[in-house]
């Protein structure tokens, strides 16, 4: 992990502000979903990208009844019937 050299304080509501330069570099816009991951004693923020509920792929993922399924798993499911 590469340090960004930026220190921010957590406010009363537990919020932090990501500097504009980082938001721009990582293409994070207002309203974009962010995933919070924990790895050991590190907290990691990532732009949220939906993953297939079956195989975990992030490629060619479609929303189906509020769940995400990739095209390949969907194809395999249609072959079952």
N, C-alpha and C positions, 0 to 999 in steps of 0.2 A: 504494500500500500504506500503510495506516494503522498507525503503531507502537502497540503495546499498552502500552508503558511498563513492561515486565517483563523482567528480566534473569535468566537461569538459567545455571548452569555445566553443562558436559557432564561426566558421571562417567567412571570408568575403562573402562566398557563402551560408551561412546558414547551413553548415554541422557541425555535431559532430561525434566524433569517439567513438564507443562502445568498451570498454575494451575487450581484448581477453578473459579474464576469464568469462565475462558475455556472450559473443558470444558462448563460449564453453558450459557453463552451460545451455543455452537455445537453443542449437543446431542451431545456426544461422551461415550460411556459406556465403562466398562471392557469390554475385549474387542472394541470396534468396530474394523474395519479402517481404517487411515489410509494414504493414498497420499502418497508423497514425490515432489515435482516440483522440477526445477531450471530456473530462468529467469535466464539470465545468471549473475551471482554471487549470486543469491538462492536459498535453499532454502525451498520452500513446502510446508506440510502441509495436506492436505484430507481431509475424511471421504471414504472410498472409496465411489463409486457405480458399479456395473457399467455398462458401455457396450456397445452392440451391436457385434459384431466386423465387421459390414459397413458400417454407416452412421455409427456413433459416437453414436447417439441414446441418451439415458438414460431415455427415457419408455417405459413398458410393456415392460421388459426381462425376459426369462425365461431361466433356466439350462437349457441343453441340452447334455448330455455334457461338463460342465465348461467350456462356452463360453456367452457371453451373446448372445442374438438378440432384437431387438425384434419386436413383433407385426407391424409393417408389412413388415419383411424376411421374416419367416416366411411371411406371406401371399403375398408375391411368389414365394417359393421353391415353395410348394405349387401355384401356378399354372403352374410350369414343367413339371410332370409330367402 
